[in-house]
Amino acid sequence: MTTTDKEKARERTRMLAELRDQHRDSVKEAQIMLKEQQTARKAISRAIQGAPKSVPQIAEATDIPPHDVLWYVASMKKYGLVKEEGLDEDYEYYLYSLVKEE
């Protein structure tokens, strides 16, 4: 192995170590975010388990901001976890309930 090859190998090793450090931080952040999302989805599921609720009602029951509840409910609807059950008594908001698993 020539000196140039050794230098290239050292540089590659250094770059890989840097990438591992960067990746470690992003994985930690992703794990934290995933845990928060799972906690929020579980809270929303518990809130609508008994009866259909609107986004404001879910937000009040879970202490999650309404804009976040809307985002979670929309994603849960997209993946078939919740469904719309009509409108509330004032015809302002959709009501959401859990989809029953068979």
N, C-alpha and C positions, 0 to 999 in steps of 0.2 A: 504494500500500500504506500503510495507516495504521500508527501506532505500535503499536497492539495486535496487528495482524497480524504485524509484524516481531518483536515479543516472542514471539508464539506460534511463529513459525518458528524463532527462536533456541532456544526451549525444546525444540522437537521435535528440532532438530539435536543439542542436548546430550544428550537422552534416547537418541537413536539411537547416539551415540558411546559412551555408557555400555553400552548393550546389546551393541554390537560388542565392547567390551572383555570383558564377561562371557562372551559366546559364544566368544571366542578361547580363554579358559581352559578352558571345558568341552570344546571340540574337542580341545585338547592332551591333556586328561585321557583323553578317549575314545580317542584314538590310542594313547596309552601302554597303556591297558587292553587294547585290541584286539591290540596287538603281544604283550603278555604271554600273552593267551589263545591266539593263533596258535602261539606258541612251545611252550606247554604241550600243545596238541592234537598238534603235530608230534612232540613227545617221546613222548607216549602212543601215537601211531600207530607209531612206530619200536619201542617196547617190545613191542607185541603183534603186530608184523609176522610174526615167525617162528613163534610158537605162542600159543595162547590163554593169557591170564593173568587172575588175579583182581585186584581193586582193591588189596589189600595188596602183591601182587607187582609191580604196575605202579608203585605208590608207591615201593617199594624201588628199582626199576630207574631211575626218573626223578628221585628226590629231590624229588618233589612231595608235600605232605602228603596222607594218604589221603582226608580229607574233600574236598579240592579235586579229587583224582582221581575220586572218586565223582561229583561234580558234572559234571566234564568228560565222563566216560564216559556218564552219563545223558543229557546233551545230545547227545553224538555218536550215541547209540542212537536218540534221538528223530528225528534227521535222517538216519538210515539209513547212518551211517558205520561203526558197529560193530554186532555182534550177539552175543547170548548163545550160548555153546557148551556149556551144561551146567554142572555143579557141579565144584568141586575135589575132591580125593581124600577130604577130611574132610566133604564135603557142607555146608560152611559158607558158601562164597562162589561166586557165579557167575563163570564164566570168560568173557572177552570176546575177540573177534577182529575183524579188519577185514573189512568187506564188500568182496568182490571187485567191481571195476568191470568192466562188460562192454563 
